Amino acid sequence: MTTTTAFADMPSLDDAVEAPTRACRPSDTLQVPLGRSGVDLVPLFANGYALETADNSHFDREGLEVELVAGQDLPGRVEAFLRCDAPILRATQGQLQLVAELTANDPGIEMVAIYQHGWSSGADHLVAREGLQSPRDFAGKRLAIGAFSPQLDLLAHLEDAGRNQSRRDDTDDWESMELVLTEHAHGLYDESPGERFFDDDSIDAALMEWDDASVLTSGGDRGTGAEGSVAGAHIPLSTRSASRVVSHVYAVRRDYLEANRDQVERFIAALFRAEEVVRERVATAVVDWEAVAEHLLGDAGEADRAEARWSNVETVGLQGNVDWANPDHPRSFANVNRELGQGLQALGLIRQPRSLTVATLDYGSIADGIFDQRRVDLPDFDRDEAARAIDQSRAAGDLEERTVTRFAITFEPNQTDFPAEQYADDFDEVITAATRYGGAVFTVEGHADPLKYLQRRSDGAGSEELRSIRQSADNLSLARAREVRESLVAYAGGEGVALDESQFVTEGRGLHEPATGLCSGEPCPPQTEAEWRSNMRVVVRAVRMEAESSAFSPPDEW
């Protein structure tokens, strides 16, 4: 059952947008909305840190006059889009699903995606009250969110994750969340998600930016109830772990693209070049953060906050856009769009998912020889720290709470290899999860069949022999876990997806956690062949690392 409640006469996007639809007219100036995300540093830098194109800026070198429009909410951007004052729309892919409800029936103003800025990788957070941890815990709960906010993408993901977790647990008891839509998306006052969560105990959770989440949770740990925090408030999900969920993009009106393809391609080319330089400027601390703060946040004095916004996103550059436009890539525009559409429909926020399209563009030619300098082989995780974090979570008893998704890969007795041709379907599921949860640690846990141990124990074998059997089971299960990781990474590479091996921690769990459970500290004897076979498995789980962790350590040159 889906129950959706709008807050205090909050209008739908249909109600909030009042502009008429107009045909596009030729103009020397290309008007483009500027968002509040860290990714918006790129177009701002491309314009010379100004709202109007500065001399010798990247847009200027492409022969463009670009007017960046700051401070608009989504309804304002859509109105400018419909009037064709701003034929390029800046949004997340979840927001595009809302807009498509207005544009889908008019071929002239159909939205066509043209450029992916990148991903939120720590900017968007779910803040919840005590006791709410896994996605399934949020079934039927009241959740506050800005009506048209970028956090819609994370909301749709939470809905999808909760529904899937319920299905994996062989239950059919998922109930969609009750939404409280607020007028503003950010801040701790003026009818925002943070304000509602703070003032109204009936609100179980809220989606918000990091600035607000940090206050409510006493710096991202757990709220103490002091200094504006809420006692027990914590962050069970964010784009720090689910770092391939909130996708920031540009879409253009189809009629404008058809009439001005060269201009649009030069606009994209300038963004590619600016993005390359921006990453170098950030690494060498040569960025005018005061100008960035003035235009993104409306206050030049918020330079530190502006810089922090850049650290909470990941731009994708040339290769990222090539992957994004490729429908076969796990995190392509098409795949992300499909997931978001299903989640938002289940929540009652759209009538039906929309099959939006990506423009047919040759990004390699548009980039014209740009060398994409982003790292491809350098690890994002300190493997030792990641393993230590997993051990600490297991010892603390909260590993299950931190698990956002899991998969079981079964094997036959005495099996030691995991060929891709046999396990392709299992590997595809893991690859999809790994590309979605780019900030999570994945454990690859080998488990062993306890039958030999139980038989020898029943026969009266001594403690030394039983200890030896256990040790052999530990060693064999670790070897299987490593083989799964190696086969998985190799298979992904063959499919054109580069997995970061440092994200995967292998463990040999041996006989410690049999699927049949423990009986007085020993493996419970399997009663059926199905129970016996259930112990022969390798479990892959994604473990969220929402709090600051030294396990995640991307290279400085990123």
Buried (B, 14 or more C-beta within 10 A) or exposed (E): EBEBEBBEEBBBBEEBBEBEBEEBEEBEEBBBBBBBBBBBBBBBBBBBBBBEBBEEBBBBBBEBBBBBBBEBBBBBBBBBBBBBBBBBBBBBBBBBBBBBBBBBEEEBBBBBBBBBBBBBBBBBBBBBBEEBBBBBBBBBBBBBBBBBBBBBBBBBBBBBBBBBBBEEEEEEEBBBBBBBBBBBBBBBEEBBBBBBBBEEEEBBBBBBBBBBBBBBBBBBBBBBEEEEBBEBBBBBBBBBBBBBBBBBBBBBBBBBBBBBEEBBBBBBBBBBBBBBBBBEBBEEEEBBBBBBBBBBBEEBEBBEBBBBBBEBBBBBBBBBBBBBBBEEBBBBBBBBBBBBBBBBBBBBBBEEBBEBBBBEBEBEEBBEEBEBEBEEEEBBBBBEBBBBBBEEBBEEEEBEBBBBBBBBBBBEEEEEEBEBEEBEEBBBBBBBBBBBBBBBBBBBBBBBBBBEBBEBBEEEBEEEBBEEBBEBBBBBBBBBBBBBBBBBBEBBEEBEBBBBBBBBBBBBBBBBBBBBEEEEEBBBBBEEEEBBBBBBBBBBBBBBBBBEBEBBBBEEEE
